[in-house]
Amino acid sequence: MECNDIPALAKFEEFVHQHSDSAIAMQSLDKVKEIIMSAPPPLTSFEMGTDPQQMMKLKASCEAVEKATRVIWACAAAHDEIVPAMWENVPDFESALNYFNQLSYLDLMEATKEFSLGWEKRRLMSPSQHP
């Protein structure tokens, strides 16, 4: 799988390229790519059907995206890119990653449901600048 296969990962990659001077952003992108590179690309429902092997590929893709999402949120936290701010003080990347990694999937969804990633929010506010 590649970042361009998943819109949220593609938006993150775009953010990182705009902040290529940030070691945290570049390392986060490397981690995300490492996580997703071995996962199969997302399947359409037509490709998946009811084939158990295809369902296992879908499961692997979803798990990779979930792990990558935790890295992305940690990077966003360390760059003060979570809107509104989740914490009073901007956390360091490792502390944020530890926080997001300790959450179960449902707890991750609950913890982030009222927040946005700054780069996605800016993109929504100025869609004419982005195809």
N, C-alpha and C positions, 0 to 999 in steps of 0.2 A: 504494500500500500504506500501511497505517497500523500503528502500534505494536500495536494490539489484534489484528491479524491473525496475529501471531507471539507465542506465550506468553513467550519469553525477552525480547522487546522490551517487552511489556506489563509484565513484572516490573521491568524497568529503569525504565520510565516511572513506575511506582509508587514505586520507590526515590527517583527524582528529586523527585517531588512531596512526599515526606516530608523532603527535604533542599533545599527551594526557596531556602534561604539560601546555598547553595553555588553560586558562580559557575561552578565547574568542572562541577558536575552539570548546571546549566541549559544551559551551552554544549554539553556533550556530548549532551544530549537534542536540542538544536537541530541538531547535526551529524547525529545518527541520523535525525531526521525529514527533513532535507535529502537524505540518502542514499536513504531508502526511499520518499519521496513520489512519485518518478517511476517507481518499479518497480511492475509489475502485482501485484495481490494473489495470494496462493498459490492454486494450482488443485488441485482434487481429481483423482484419477486418472480419474474419469469425464469431467471437463471436458477433460482433456488428451488422452486417447486416444493416437493416433499422429500427430496433426496437427502438422506441423513448426512452424507459427506458434505453437501453444500450447506446444510444447517450448521455443521461444525465449523465450516469456514466463516459463516456469518457470526457465530459465537466468538471466534478468535478475533475477528475484525472489531466487534463491539467491545471486547475486553481491552484491546489495544487502544481504542479511542478513549475508553474510560481512564486508563492509566495516563495517557497523554493529556487528557483534560485536567488531571490533578497537577501535572507539571505546569500547564498553561496558567491555571489559577494561582499557583505559587509564584510564577514569574510576574503575573499581573499584580499580585499583592506586593511584591518586592519593588515594583515600579510605580506603586500608588495608582494603579490603573483599574481598581475595583470601585464601581460607582453604585450607590454611595460607599464611602469607605467602610470596610468591615471592622477595622481596628482603629483605635485612637492614634496609635503610632504605626508607621510603616514597618512591617516586619522584615527581617532578612529572609533571603530566599530559602535557606535550609529550614528555618523555623516554620515558614509558611508551608513548605513541602511536607514536613513532618505532620503538620496539622491536617492538611488535605489527605495525606496518605492514611492517617489513622481512622478516617471516617469510612463507614460502610457506604455502599453505593447510594442507598436511600438517604442516609444522613448527609452525604455530599449534595444531593439534590435539594434537600431541605435547607442546608446551610447556605446555598448559593441562590436560591429561588428569588430572593428579593434584591439581588445584585446583578450588575451588568459588568462586562469587561469594557473598559474605557474605549478601546479601539473599535469595538463593535458599536457602541453607542454613538461615537462620532461618525461612524460610517452611515448609520441609520439617519443621523441628523443632516447629512449632506450627500444623499444618494447620487446627485448629478455628477459628483467628482469621481465616482467609482462605477465602472460598468457592471 
